[in-house]
Structure formats: C-alpha cells, structure tokens
Amino acid sequence: MPVPISQMWTVATYVVGQKLRRRKRYPLVLMLEPLLRCNLACAGCGKIQYPAHILKRHLSVDECMKAVDECAAPMVSIPGGEPLLHPDMAEIVRQLVARRKYIYLCTNALLLKEKLEAGWFTPSRYLTFSVHMDGQEEHHDFAVCREGTYQKAVEGIRLAVSRGFRVTTNTTLFDGADPNAVRRFFDEMMDLGVEGMMVSPGYAYDKAPDQKSFLHRQRTHELFEMVLSNRRDGRHRWRFNQSPLFLEFLMGRRSFECTPWGNPTYNLFGWQKPCYLLNEGYVDSFKELMEETEWDQYGRASGNAKCQNCMVHCGYEPSAVDATFTGFPGLWATIKAMLFSTYASPRAKEALAESAKVPHGPRAHLVQLGYAKDVASEELVTAGPSSFA
C-alpha cells in the first residue's frame, strides 16, 4: 500500500471535518520552503534564480513551527532549494513529528546518505523522503545538469529503505519525454522498493532557464495517457503516492478546477500569493493569505494566462482529494480507480508504439522544439504530428 492507513485516516477525517464545517477553502498540505539554495542548477527550475544574499538565508526552526501551527494542515511538504542544506533540518523534522504532521522532505538525495549516516533522522511513520528523480539515469542526469546524480540518489534511496525509512520519488515530466522510458523508469523505482511515486507535469516558471520544454494541456493528456494506460505485464504493481483521480485528470479522463489554497506556501518572504508556482506578492499571516487573496483571479476558469496550461499536483491534487469526499460518487470513483488501474486503451497503446520510433532523450533534445534529429545522417527533420491529433 503506497500510503499507510494511519495517514489515509488522518487526511480523510480532516477533509470530512472541513466539509462538515462547510469550509470551501482549506489547506491540505503546507509547502514549507525553509531555504531556496540548492546544490544543483536544473534547467527547468525557477527557485534558485535569486541573488546570492537571498540564497544564503534560511528560515529558523521557530519561524517554521509558527507557520506550521498557523496553517494547521495535516501534511507538510518541505521543498526548496535542497532542504538537507539547512543546518537545522533534523530539528525541524523532529518538531514536526512531535506535532504528528505527515512530512514529505523533498530532496535530490545527494546528501541523503551522509545525513543518515550522521544520525540526523530516525525512521517514523510521519517522515517520508521524497526523492527527486526525473527518469532513467541518462535522462535524470541531463535534466539536473550534472552527471552521476542518478547513481548517488539511488544509493541514498537504498540506504534509507534498508534502514526502515519511508521513501517515495517525485518526478516531473517535460515536453519531449519518452513515454516508454518513463514506464521503464517506474519499473526501476518499484524494484528499488520505494513506497510510492509522485508524478506531475512541469510548470513554466518565468525564471526557469529552459522555457521550451514545458508541457501544454493537450500534450500533458497525451503523454500521461501513454504512460499510465495499459498497465499489464507487471505494470499493475506501480504504486503512486497520489490521488488516483488526479492521475486520471492528467490522463484527460477527468476535469478539475485548481484549488491553489490547498497547498499554501510559506518561505523566506512570508506567505506566497497565490500558490507555490506563482509569485504575486506575500502577506504576513496565513489568515491574510486565505481572506485577502482574490482567488477568483486564478485557475483555468478565471482566464488567467498563467494558469491555462498548469496541471501541477500542488494545485490539482487537493481538488482531486476534495472530490473524493464530496459524496458517494467521488468516493466510488476513487475506489474504482484504485481497484481497476490497468486502463486498457488501444489508442494509447498504438501511440506508445509510434513514440518508440521517434528519437528521445538528451541526444534528441530538438524534439522538444518540434523537431527530430536523425543522428546517423545529421539531417534535421520535422517531427510528425501527435499520435492523438
């Protein structure tokens, strides 16, 4: 089971409690961002493009706990930057565990082995290491712009699993991703013994160096339909640490509106408006964030250009969870998605076979620009139309 029953129960009772109180907007996961600096410089990241004096700063333990108590969400995700660079991360985790918060510590795992051997952390049902893995070895190292990171991350995952820690992976897919390679990657992660996987399309950060590789909505549906359908021949064992309705949303089988308040963000500058992905100002308190943000100006239905192609988990996972507990139809849909997850699709199977004929990966980066490169002849040819067109 990808999520412990105790965590499922905590989340379920929390969401039902919010609905009984008739609260339309409530936080599900606090995105606690204690620092922005990182030991990698990924081309698709918009979080590390700040001046040096900002990257040197970090939140104190007390500042982190104040935000956690103020928000009161049952789960806390700790992204960055790289959280393991924070000198007090062990104490932050200890205090979160004492508060019985379910923690997802997001890390590239370059320092994971070192910190585990130093005794920074103790296994707990409340603590999960969410390791950033963007695909098989060659693709992952290319995506994070440094060779050797995949093997080092795998080493950290194996050590954490062997010591009894909860470990999940966190994968972001961009345009040009090879769906067949992604499926092989999921097999590899299951073989490592991770508890579950999280997957999401990349968001087009304004500050990200690579602006050409972000997925648009239709391309997102096409890619995830190929990746997640037809899960036979052992693929039924894939475990995802996500709402199954969110995965169906990515596949184009469901329609949700974004709930940006579901995963509020607190970082060096305060409470970020309106969400983890958009930076349109900050407020001093969680109450101000919830009451003063003009939420109707965000989400696809609002017409906001920055929201039209976004399908990222931090905005839509809360929507899917909320839909599960809206009534019997949502609950039944979730149960069906959990029990019948092979998703037979002849169309997706055919598209997957066609995709295998197209160059992918770091050597075929021009696919992301709408071209395919014949490596043998060095001729540049226009890529064919989408198999789903």
C-alpha positions in Angstrom: 0.0 0.0 0.0 1.6 3.4 -1.1 0.2 5.3 1.9 -0.1 4.0 5.5 -3.7 3.5 6.7 -3.0 5.9 9.6 -2.1 8.7 7.1 -5.2 7.9 4.9 -7.4 8.1 8.0 -5.9 11.3 9.2 -6.4 13.0 5.8 -9.9 11.6 5.4 -11.1 12.7 8.8 -9.5 16.1 8.3 -11.2 16.7 4.9 -14.6 15.4 6.2 -14.3 17.7 9.2 -13.7 20.7 6.9 -16.8 19.8 4.8 -18.9 19.4 7.9 -17.9 22.9 8.9 -18.9 24.0 5.3 -15.4 25.4 4.6 -15.0 25.9 0.9 -11.3 26.7 1.2 -8.9 24.9 3.5 -5.3 23.8 3.4 -4.4 20.2 2.8 -0.6 20.4 2.6 1.7 23.2 3.8 4.5 23.8 1.4 7.2 24.8 3.9 10.1 26.2 2.0 12.9 26.9 4.6 15.5 27.9 2.0 16.0 28.5 -1.7 19.6 27.5 -2.3 20.4 24.2 -3.8 23.4 22.0 -4.8 22.1 21.6 -8.3 21.1 24.0 -11.0 18.3 22.3 -13.0 17.3 24.0 -16.3 13.6 23.7 -15.5 13.8 25.2 -12.0 12.6 28.7 -11.2 13.5 28.5 -7.5 17.3 29.1 -7.5 17.4 32.2 -9.7 17.6 34.5 -6.7 20.5 36.8 -5.8 23.3 35.3 -3.7 22.2 37.2 -0.5 18.8 35.6 -0.7 20.2 32.1 -1.4 22.3 32.3 1.7 19.3 32.8 4.0 17.1 30.2 5.6 14.1 30.2 8.0 14.7 29.4 11.6 13.2 26.5 13.4 10.8 28.8 15.3 9.7 30.5 12.1 9.0 27.1 10.5 6.9 25.9 13.5 5.0 29.2 13.7 3.9 28.7 10.0 3.0 25.0 10.7 0.9 25.9 13.7 -0.8 28.8 11.9 -1.7 26.8 8.9 -2.7 23.6 10.8 -2.7 21.4 7.6 -2.2 17.7 8.4 0.7 17.3 6.0 3.8 19.3 5.5 5.9 19.2 2.3 9.4 20.6 2.6 10.7 21.6 -0.8 13.5 24.1 -1.6 16.1 24.5 -2.8 17.6 21.5 -1.2 16.3 21.0 2.4 19.2 18.9 3.5 21.4 22.0 3.2 19.5 23.6 6.1 21.7 23.3 9.2 18.6 22.7 11.5 16.7 20.3 9.3 16.9 17.5 11.7 15.4 19.6 14.5 12.6 20.9 12.1 11.7 17.3 11.3 11.9 16.3 15.0 9.4 19.0 16.0 7.1 18.2 13.1 7.0 14.6 14.1 6.2 15.7 17.7 3.2 17.6 16.2 2.2 14.4 14.4 2.4 16.1 11.0 3.0 13.8 8.0 6.2 15.1 6.4 7.4 14.8 2.8 11.0 16.0 2.8 11.8 16.7 -0.8 15.4 16.1 -1.7 17.7 15.3 -4.6 19.4 12.8 -2.3 22.9 14.0 -3.0 23.3 14.4 0.8 20.9 11.8 2.0 23.5 9.0 2.7 25.7 11.5 4.6 22.9 12.7 6.8 21.5 9.3 7.5 25.0 8.0 8.5 25.4 11.1 10.7 22.2 10.1 12.5 20.2 13.2 11.6 16.9 11.3 11.3 15.0 8.4 12.9 12.5 6.3 11.0 8.9 7.3 11.7 5.6 6.8 10.0 5.4 10.6 9.9 8.6 11.1 7.9 9.0 10.4 4.2 11.9 11.2 2.0 10.5 12.3 -1.4 13.5 11.9 -3.7 13.6 14.0 -6.9 14.1 11.5 -9.8 13.4 12.8 -13.3 13.7 9.5 -15.2 16.3 6.8 -16.0 19.9 7.6 -15.4 20.9 9.4 -18.7 17.7 11.5 -18.7 17.8 12.3 -15.0 21.5 13.5 -15.1 20.7 15.5 -18.2 17.6 17.1 -16.6 19.5 18.1 -13.4 22.6 19.2 -15.4 25.1 17.0 -13.6 26.4 13.6 -14.3 26.4 11.0 -11.5 23.4 12.3 -9.7 21.1 9.3 -10.5 23.5 6.8 -9.1 24.1 8.9 -5.9 20.3 9.3 -5.5 19.8 5.5 -5.9 22.5 4.9 -3.3 20.7 7.2 -0.9 17.3 5.6 -1.6 18.7 2.1 -1.0 20.2 3.1 2.3 17.1 4.8 3.5 14.8 1.9 2.6 17.2 -0.6 4.3 17.1 1.4 7.5 13.3 1.4 7.5 12.5 4.9 6.3 9.5 5.7 4.2 10.8 6.7 0.7 8.9 8.0 -2.3 10.0 9.5 -5.6 9.0 12.8 -7.2 9.1 13.0 -11.0 8.5 16.0 -13.2 7.8 15.3 -16.9 8.5 17.8 -19.6 7.7 18.0 -23.3 9.7 15.6 -25.3 9.7 13.0 -22.6 9.9 9.4 -23.9 6.8 7.6 -22.5 8.4 4.2 -23.0 11.4 5.3 -21.0 9.1 6.7 -18.3 7.4 3.3 -18.0 10.8 1.6 -17.6 11.8 4.2 -15.0 8.7 3.4 -13.0 9.7 -0.3 -13.1 13.1 0.6 -11.8 11.7 2.7 -8.9 9.5 -0.2 -7.9 12.5 -2.5 -7.9 14.3 -0.2 -5.5 11.5 -0.8 -3.0 10.1 2.8 -2.8 6.7 3.2 -1.1 5.2 5.0 -4.0 5.8 7.5 -6.8 4.6 11.0 -7.4 4.5 12.4 -11.0 3.5 15.8 -12.3 3.9 17.9 -15.5 6.4 20.7 -15.2 5.1 24.3 -14.6 6.5 27.1 -16.9 8.3 29.2 -14.3 9.1 32.6 -15.7 12.6 32.4 -14.2 13.5 28.9 -15.5 16.4 29.0 -18.0 14.7 26.4 -20.3 11.3 27.8 -21.4 10.9 25.5 -24.4 10.3 22.2 -22.6 7.1 22.9 -20.7 4.0 20.8 -21.5 0.8 22.4 -22.7 -2.5 20.9 -21.5 -3.3 18.7 -24.6 0.3 17.4 -24.7 0.0 16.6 -21.0 -3.1 14.5 -21.6 -1.4 12.7 -24.5 1.8 11.9 -22.6 0.2 10.7 -19.4 -2.4 8.6 -21.3 0.5 6.8 -23.0 2.5 6.4 -19.7 -0.3 5.4 -17.4 -2.6 3.3 -19.6 -2.3 -0.4 -20.4 -0.6 -1.4 -17.1 -0.4 -5.1 -17.6 2.7 -7.3 -17.8 3.8 -6.4 -14.3 2.9 -2.6 -14.6 -0.1 -3.2 -12.3 2.4 -3.2 -9.4 3.2 0.5 -9.9 2.3 2.4 -6.7 1.6 6.1 -6.8 1.6 8.3 -3.7 -1.2 10.4 -5.2 -4.9 10.5 -5.5 -5.9 8.2 -8.4 -8.4 10.8 -9.5 -5.5 13.2 -10.0 -3.8 10.7 -12.2 -7.0 10.3 -14.2 -7.1 14.1 -14.5 -3.6 14.1 -16.0 -4.7 11.4 -18.5 -7.6 13.6 -19.6 -10.3 11.3 -18.1 -11.5 13.8 -15.5 -11.9 17.6 -15.3 -11.0 19.6 -12.2 -10.5 23.3 -11.4 -7.4 24.3 -9.5 -7.6 24.8 -5.7 -4.5 27.0 -5.2 -5.3 27.4 -1.5 -5.0 23.7 -1.0 -1.2 23.8 -0.8 -0.2 27.2 0.6 3.4 28.2 0.6 5.5 29.8 3.4 9.1 30.8 2.7 11.7 33.4 3.4 9.4 36.2 2.3 6.2 35.1 4.1 3.0 33.5 2.8 3.3 33.4 -1.0 0.4 34.6 -3.1 -1.4 32.9 -4.6 0.4 29.5 -4.7 3.7 27.6 -4.8 4.1 28.2 -8.5 3.0 31.8 -9.0 4.7 34.6 -7.1 2.5 37.7 -7.0 3.3 39.0 -3.6 3.4 38.0 0.0 1.4 38.5 3.2 2.4 38.2 6.8 -0.2 35.7 8.0 -2.0 32.6 6.8 -5.3 34.4 7.7 -4.4 37.2 5.3 -3.5 34.8 2.6 -6.8 33.0 2.8 -9.0 36.0 3.3 -7.4 38.7 1.1 -6.2 36.8 -1.9 -8.6 37.3 -4.9 -8.9 33.6 -5.6 -11.3 34.1 -8.5 -8.5 35.6 -10.5 -6.6 32.2 -10.6 -7.3 28.8 -12.1 -8.2 27.9 -15.6 -11.8 29.1 -15.4 -10.6 32.6 -14.5 -8.9 33.1 -17.8 -5.6 33.9 -16.2 -3.0 33.2 -18.9 -0.5 31.8 -16.4 -3.0 29.2 -15.3 -4.2 27.9 -18.6 -1.7 25.1 -19.1 -0.9 24.3 -15.5 -1.9 20.8 -14.3 0.6 20.5 -11.5 -0.1 18.4 -8.4 0.1 21.3 -5.9 -2.9 22.9 -7.5 -4.9 19.9 -8.6 -4.1 17.1 -6.1 -6.2 19.0 -3.4 -9.0 19.3 -6.0 -8.9 15.5 -6.5 -8.9 14.8 -2.8 -11.7 17.2 -2.2 -13.7 15.5 -5.0 -13.2 12.1 -3.3 -15.1 13.3 -0.2 -17.7 15.4 -1.9 -20.2 12.5 -1.8 -20.7 8.9 -2.7 -19.9 9.4 -6.5 -16.4 10.8 -5.7 -15.7 8.1 -3.1 -16.9 5.3 -5.5 -14.8 6.8 -8.4 -11.7 6.7 -6.2 -12.3 3.1 -5.1 -12.8 2.1 -8.8 -9.6 3.9 -9.8 -7.7 2.1 -7.0 -9.0 -1.4 -7.9 -9.1 -1.1 -11.7 -5.9 0.8 -12.6 -4.7 -1.0 -15.8 -6.7 1.5 -18.0 -6.9 -0.6 -21.2 -6.6 1.9 -24.1 -5.9 0.7 -27.7 -5.3 4.2 -28.8 -2.7 4.9 -26.2 -1.1 1.5 -26.9 -0.8 2.4 -30.6 0.6 5.9 -29.8 3.1 4.3 -27.4 4.4 2.1 -30.2 4.6 5.0 -32.6 6.5 7.0 -29.9 9.1 4.3 -29.8 10.1 5.1 -33.4 10.8 8.8 -32.6 14.2 9.9 -31.1 14.0 10.8 -27.4 16.4 11.7 -24.6 19.3 14.1 -24.3 20.6 13.5 -27.8 17.3 14.3 -29.3 16.6 17.5 -27.3 15.4 19.1 -30.5 12.2 17.0 -30.3 11.3 19.5 -27.5 11.4 22.2 -30.2 9.2 20.3 -32.6 12.0 18.5 -34.5 13.6 15.1 -34.5 17.2 14.7 -35.3 18.5 11.8 -37.4 21.7 11.1 -35.6 23.1 8.9 -38.4 22.6 11.3 -41.3 22.7 14.5 -39.2 19.7 15.7 -41.1 17.1 17.8 -39.3 13.5 16.7 -40.0 10.2 18.0 -38.7 8.7 15.7 -36.1 5.4 14.1 -37.1 2.0 15.1 -35.8 0.8 14.0 -32.4 -0.5 10.4 -32.4 -3.6 11.7 -30.6 -4.3 14.5 -33.1 
